[in-house]
Amino acid sequence: MGISSADSAPARTFPKIAYVLLWFPLSSETFIFREVKSLLSLEVPVLVYTMYGESLRGCSAEMQAFSWPVRHYGMFATAAVLAAFFRALRREPRKVAGLLREGFFRRMRNLESLGENLWCFMAGFLLAEQCLGEGVGLIHSAWANGSATAAWVASRLTGIPFAFTGRAGDIYPEDGLLREKSRDALFLRTNNLANVRWLQQFCPAGQKDKVHLVYNSLTFAAATRKRPTPVPRRGVFNLLAIGRFARTKGFPELFTALARLRRERVPVRLTLVGDGRWRGRLLRQLRRMGLTDFVALPGFVPHDQMHAYMHSHDLLVVPSVVHDNGDRDGIPNVIMEALSCGLPVVATDVNGIPEVIRNGETGLLVPQRDPAALADAVRQMLECREKALVMAGNGKALVERMFDGKINIRALRDLYMRHVGASSGVTARAPGTASC
């Protein structure tokens, strides 16, 4: 494992870095949006490519005002993608045939992942041409799944080195090409310690040290993190949960814990912020359990409005679970956001969460899929408010150190610099000269 230094390097020596994503900006990926903005502020020449079209739905005002050029693909790029593919096929049929055998006809975890990988594989041919035309020195995918497939294809075609970041559901369960992408990547970056050990097993023998840990950065501005003076309590405790309505978030277990607390006459209400495919399923569960009067569902809330929820609630509950197929969270960003606002947290012991929620010190940690333990921890935090606020204060100090934006973005910049700085002599090859 490598942990990047915060020492700076001269920005003028940087080659251009292609940042490859599915969408950008995306309302649920404020941490990546801020990462790109921060790199640009350090004069790192970042070029953003998205495999899908533009989608500003739910984006904050800051995202909507972002003016840096983004090269969107999506359905309107289909003709350009196919043309790039056939140009490559005419130039180097054996190389393209080899890539197709290795990366196109590959089993994926589900149909959605299969479709994403097939499109991104093909989009990699257009990405290769554009990266060469732009003089790109590194192709970096912000996720390990489809966008990393495009980066891998473009790298194999051009000889431009590529890297990727592995975070959560993009590496759990492993993408069907994760081993090949890990083998060929110049380096791998991840944002929690648990992922380091996971990703190292996909690297060739003797190359485990190319997995580097660089944490994300806090996303709330300092002014919005300051918690207001608490108002006098009116007898009801307000719980907060935030996340996609998806299988890894553990909201069914949270509802069971809430029902248990209500039966025990603990005066609690829940605000569940978010949306997703499981909305209908969760609504049906609430009706079956008789909880509809005690759960507010405001829907998706833009990031620049989220701090108001942090300030108006008593406790954040993060009941993450590991799905049967291995899918899981990394460290949900909402945990760092809540602690940065001084909001106490109860969470489950999934993946990287214990790196931040240290049981009894910065919050309470419980086993996953254990509603009784979750309810007991919530009750403890509500009944012992002074202790809960002390833990929240400890958590605030921890996340402000671990997820310091200035330190972590310089660490990321230095990671790029060490691997692909101009002094390294890395140069791209024209199509047709790179070996497979």
C-alpha positions in Angstrom: 0.0 0.0 0.0 1.2 3.5 -0.8 0.0 6.6 1.0 0.7 9.7 -1.0 2.8 12.6 0.3 1.4 16.0 0.7 4.6 17.6 -0.7 3.8 19.6 -3.8 5.4 19.4 -7.2 5.6 22.1 -9.9 2.3 22.2 -11.7 3.9 23.2 -15.0 5.5 19.8 -15.4 2.2 18.0 -15.6 1.0 16.2 -18.7 -2.7 16.4 -19.5 -4.9 14.0 -17.5 -8.1 12.6 -19.0 -10.7 12.1 -16.2 -13.1 9.4 -17.5 -16.5 9.0 -15.9 -20.0 7.8 -16.8 -21.5 11.2 -15.9 -20.1 14.6 -14.9 -21.2 16.5 -12.9 -23.5 14.0 -11.2 -25.7 15.1 -8.3 -24.7 12.2 -6.1 -21.0 12.6 -6.7 -20.1 15.9 -5.1 -16.8 14.4 -3.9 -15.7 13.7 -7.5 -16.9 17.1 -8.7 -14.9 18.8 -5.9 -11.9 16.6 -6.7 -11.9 17.8 -10.3 -12.4 21.5 -9.3 -9.6 21.3 -6.8 -7.1 19.7 -9.2 -7.9 22.5 -11.7 -7.3 25.1 -9.0 -3.8 23.6 -8.5 -3.3 24.1 -12.3 -3.4 20.3 -13.0 -4.6 20.1 -16.7 -7.6 17.9 -16.3 -9.8 17.0 -19.4 -13.1 15.5 -18.5 -14.7 12.8 -20.6 -18.1 11.2 -19.8 -19.3 7.9 -21.4 -22.9 9.0 -21.1 -24.6 12.3 -22.0 -25.2 15.4 -19.8 -27.4 15.1 -16.7 -27.8 18.0 -14.4 -31.0 16.8 -12.7 -30.7 17.4 -8.9 -27.3 19.0 -9.2 -26.4 21.8 -6.9 -26.1 25.4 -8.0 -22.3 25.0 -7.9 -22.4 22.1 -10.2 -24.8 23.8 -12.7 -22.6 26.8 -12.8 -19.4 24.8 -13.6 -18.0 26.1 -16.9 -15.1 23.8 -17.6 -15.6 22.0 -20.9 -16.7 18.4 -20.6 -16.6 16.0 -23.6 -19.9 14.0 -23.3 -20.5 10.8 -25.3 -23.9 9.1 -24.9 -26.3 8.1 -27.6 -25.5 11.1 -29.8 -21.9 9.9 -30.0 -22.9 6.4 -31.3 -21.9 7.2 -34.9 -18.6 8.7 -33.9 -17.9 5.7 -31.6 -18.6 3.2 -34.4 -16.5 5.2 -36.9 -13.6 5.2 -34.5 -14.0 1.4 -34.0 -13.9 0.7 -37.7 -10.9 3.0 -38.3 -9.0 1.0 -35.6 -10.2 -2.3 -37.2 -8.9 -1.3 -40.6 -5.6 -0.2 -39.2 -4.9 -3.1 -36.9 -7.4 -5.9 -37.2 -5.4 -8.4 -35.2 -5.1 -6.0 -32.2 -8.7 -5.1 -32.3 -9.7 -8.8 -32.5 -7.5 -9.5 -29.5 -9.1 -6.7 -27.5 -12.6 -8.0 -28.4 -11.7 -11.5 -27.3 -10.2 -10.3 -24.0 -12.7 -7.6 -23.0 -15.9 -7.5 -25.0 -17.4 -10.9 -24.6 -17.0 -11.0 -20.8 -19.4 -12.2 -18.2 -20.5 -9.4 -15.9 -22.4 -9.3 -12.6 -25.8 -8.4 -14.2 -27.4 -7.2 -17.4 -26.9 -3.5 -16.4 -23.2 -4.0 -15.9 -23.0 -6.0 -19.1 -24.6 -3.2 -21.1 -22.4 -0.5 -19.5 -19.2 -2.5 -20.2 -20.1 -3.2 -23.8 -20.8 0.5 -24.5 -17.8 1.7 -22.6 -15.6 -0.9 -24.4 -16.7 0.6 -27.8 -16.4 4.1 -26.5 -12.8 3.4 -25.7 -12.0 3.5 -29.4 -13.2 7.1 -29.7 -11.6 8.0 -26.3 -8.3 6.7 -27.7 -8.4 9.0 -30.7 -9.4 12.1 -28.7 -6.8 11.5 -26.0 -4.1 11.3 -28.7 -5.4 14.5 -30.3 -5.5 16.3 -27.0 -1.9 15.2 -26.1 -3.1 13.4 -22.9 -0.3 11.9 -20.7 -2.5 9.8 -18.4 -6.0 8.4 -18.7 -7.6 8.1 -15.3 -11.0 6.6 -14.6 -12.8 7.8 -11.4 -14.5 4.4 -11.0 -13.3 0.9 -11.6 -16.2 -0.4 -13.7 -17.4 0.8 -17.2 -15.4 4.0 -17.3 -12.3 2.1 -16.4 -13.1 -0.3 -19.3 -13.0 2.6 -21.7 -9.8 3.9 -20.2 -8.2 0.4 -20.5 -9.2 0.0 -24.2 -7.9 3.5 -25.0 -4.6 2.8 -23.2 -4.1 -0.5 -25.0 -4.7 1.2 -28.4 -2.5 4.2 -27.8 0.2 3.3 -25.2 -1.0 6.2 -23.0 -0.8 4.9 -19.4 -4.1 4.6 -17.5 -5.1 4.3 -13.9 -8.3 4.0 -12.0 -9.9 4.6 -8.6 -11.9 1.8 -7.0 -14.4 2.8 -4.4 -17.5 0.6 -3.5 -20.0 -1.0 -5.8 -17.6 -0.7 -8.7 -15.3 -3.3 -7.2 -17.8 -5.3 -5.0 -18.5 -7.8 -6.4 -15.5 -7.6 -8.8 -16.1 -6.3 -12.3 -15.6 -9.0 -14.9 -12.5 -7.2 -16.1 -11.1 -6.0 -12.8 -8.2 -8.4 -12.8 -7.1 -7.4 -16.3 -7.5 -3.7 -15.6 -5.6 -4.0 -12.3 -2.8 -5.9 -14.2 -2.4 -3.2 -16.9 -3.0 -0.1 -14.8 -0.1 2.1 -14.0 -1.5 2.5 -10.5 -4.7 2.0 -8.6 -6.1 4.6 -6.2 -8.7 3.9 -3.5 -10.3 5.9 -0.8 -10.4 3.6 2.2 -8.0 1.1 3.8 -10.3 -1.9 3.5 -10.4 -1.5 -0.3 -6.6 -1.5 -0.4 -6.5 -5.2 0.7 -9.3 -6.1 -1.6 -7.7 -4.5 -4.7 -4.2 -5.9 -4.0 -5.5 -9.4 -4.7 -6.2 -8.5 -8.3 -2.8 -7.2 -8.9 0.0 -9.4 -10.4 2.5 -10.9 -8.0 5.0 -8.3 -6.9 2.8 -5.4 -7.9 0.6 -5.0 -4.8 2.4 -1.7 -3.9 0.8 0.0 -6.9 -2.5 0.3 -4.9 -2.5 3.7 -3.2 -4.7 5.1 -0.5 -5.9 8.7 -0.8 -9.0 9.6 1.1 -11.8 11.7 -0.3 -12.1 15.3 0.9 -14.9 16.9 3.0 -17.6 18.3 0.8 -19.3 20.9 3.0 -17.8 24.4 3.2 -16.4 25.3 6.7 -19.2 27.9 7.1 -21.9 25.4 6.6 -20.4 22.8 9.0 -20.8 25.0 12.1 -23.6 23.5 14.1 -26.1 26.1 15.4 -27.0 26.3 19.1 -29.5 23.4 19.9 -33.1 24.5 20.4 -34.9 23.2 23.5 -36.2 19.7 23.0 -39.9 19.2 22.4 -40.0 15.5 23.4 -39.3 13.9 20.0 -36.0 12.7 18.7 -35.3 13.2 15.0 -33.3 10.5 13.3 -31.8 11.0 9.9 -30.8 8.5 7.2 -29.5 9.4 3.7 -28.7 7.4 0.7 -29.8 5.7 -2.5 -32.7 3.4 -2.1 -30.6 0.4 -2.9 -29.8 -3.0 -1.6 -26.6 -2.1 0.2 -28.1 0.7 2.4 -29.9 -1.5 4.9 -33.0 0.6 5.2 -35.3 -2.4 5.7 -33.3 -3.2 8.9 -33.5 0.5 9.9 -37.3 0.3 9.7 -37.3 -2.8 11.9 -35.2 -1.0 14.4 -37.5 2.0 14.3 -40.5 -0.2 14.9 -38.8 -1.7 17.9 -38.1 1.7 19.3 -41.7 2.8 18.8 -42.9 -0.3 20.6 -40.6 0.5 23.5 -42.1 4.0 23.6 -39.0 5.8 22.6 -40.2 9.1 21.0 -38.4 8.9 17.6 -39.2 10.0 14.0 -37.1 9.3 11.0 -36.3 11.4 8.0 -35.1 9.3 5.1 -33.5 11.4 2.4 -33.0 9.9 -1.0 -34.6 8.0 -3.9 -34.0 5.0 -6.1 -35.2 1.7 -7.4 -36.2 0.4 -4.0 -38.6 3.3 -3.3 -41.8 1.2 -4.0 -40.4 -1.7 -1.9 -39.6 0.6 1.0 -43.0 2.3 0.9 -44.7 -1.1 1.0 -42.6 -2.1 4.0 -43.5 1.1 5.9 -47.2 0.5 5.3 -47.0 -3.1 6.4 -45.2 -2.1 9.6 -47.5 0.9 10.4 -44.7 3.4 10.3 -45.9 5.8 7.6 -46.8 8.5 10.2 -43.3 8.3 11.7 -41.1 8.5 8.6 -40.7 11.5 6.3 -39.5 10.9 2.7 -38.5 14.3 1.2 -36.9 12.6 -1.8 -33.6 13.5 -3.3 -32.1 16.6 -1.8 -29.3 18.5 -3.6 -26.0 18.6 -1.8 -26.0 22.3 -1.1 -29.2 21.9 0.9 -28.1 18.8 2.9 -26.4 20.6 5.7 -29.8 22.0 6.9 -30.9 18.4 7.5 -27.6 17.7 9.5 -28.3 20.7 11.7 -32.0 19.9 12.3 -31.7 16.3 13.4 -30.3 14.5 16.5 -28.6 11.5 15.0 -27.5 10.1 11.7 -28.1 6.3 11.3 -26.1 4.5 8.6 -27.3 0.8 8.5 -25.2 -0.4 5.5 -25.2 -4.1 4.7 -23.2 -6.4 2.5 -25.4 -7.9 -0.2 -25.3 -11.6 -0.9 -23.3 -11.1 -4.1 -20.7 -9.0 -2.2 -21.9 -5.5 -3.2 -21.3 -3.0 -0.4 -20.5 0.6 0.5 -17.0 1.9 0.9 -17.2 4.7 3.5 -20.4 6.5 2.8 -19.6 10.2 2.4 -22.7 11.1 4.4 -20.8 9.9 7.6 -18.0 12.4 7.1 -20.5 15.1 6.2 -22.5 14.5 9.4 -19.5 14.3 11.7 -18.1 17.5 10.1 -21.3 19.2 11.2 -21.1 17.7 14.7 -24.0 15.3 14.3 -23.7 12.0 16.2 -23.6 8.8 14.2 -24.6 5.2 14.6 -23.4 2.9 11.8 -22.8 -0.7 10.9 -19.4 -2.3 10.7 -19.2 -2.7 6.9 -16.1 -2.3 4.9 -14.3 1.0 5.5 -16.8 2.4 8.0 -14.8 1.4 11.1 -12.0 3.6 9.9 -14.1 6.6 10.8 -16.7 5.3 13.3 -14.5 4.1 16.1 -16.9 2.4 18.5 -17.4 4.5 21.7 -15.0 7.2 20.5 -16.4 8.8 17.4 -19.8 7.1 17.3 -21.4 3.7 17.9 -20.7 0.8 15.6 -23.0 -2.3 15.4 -23.1 -5.5 13.4 -24.8 -5.4 10.1 -28.3 -6.9 9.7 -29.0 -6.7 13.4 -32.0 -4.4 14.0 -32.0 -5.1 17.7 -28.4 -3.9 18.1 -29.1 -0.9 15.9 -32.1 0.0 18.0 -30.1 -0.3 21.2 -27.3 1.9 19.9 -29.8 4.6 18.8 -31.5 4.5 22.2 -28.1 4.9 23.9 -27.2 7.9 21.8 -30.5 9.5 22.4 -30.6 8.9 26.2 -26.9 9.9 26.8 -26.9 13.1 24.8 -23.7 14.5 26.5 -21.8 11.4 25.7 -23.2 11.3 22.1 -22.1 14.9 21.5 -18.6 14.2 22.9 -18.3 11.4 20.4 -19.5 13.6 17.6 -16.9 16.2 18.6 -14.2 13.5 18.5 -15.5 12.5 15.1 -15.5 16.0 13.8 -11.8 16.4 14.8 -11.0 13.0 13.1 -12.7 13.7 9.8 -11.2 17.2 9.6 -7.8 15.5 9.8 -8.4 12.5 7.6 -10.5 14.2 4.9 -8.7 17.5 4.8 -9.3 18.9 1.3 -6.0 20.7 0.9 -3.9 17.7 2.1 -5.7 15.0 0.2 -5.9 16.9 -3.1 -2.2 17.6 -3.0 -1.6 13.9 -2.1 -3.6 13.0 -5.2 -1.7 15.5 -7.3 1.6 14.1 -6.1 0.4 10.6 -6.9 -0.1 11.6 -10.5 3.2 13.5 -10.5 5.3 10.6 -9.3 3.9 8.3 -12.0 3.4 10.5 -15.0 5.3 13.7 -14.5 7.1 15.1 -17.5 10.4 14.0 -16.0 9.3 10.4 -16.2 9.7 10.5 -20.0 6.2 8.9 -20.6 5.1 9.5 -24.1 2.0 8.3 -26.0 2.4 6.1 -29.1 0.3 6.6 -32.2 -2.4 4.0 -32.9 -1.0 0.9 -34.3 2.3 1.0 -32.4 1.3 -0.1 -28.9 1.6 -3.7 -28.0 -1.3 -5.6 -26.5 
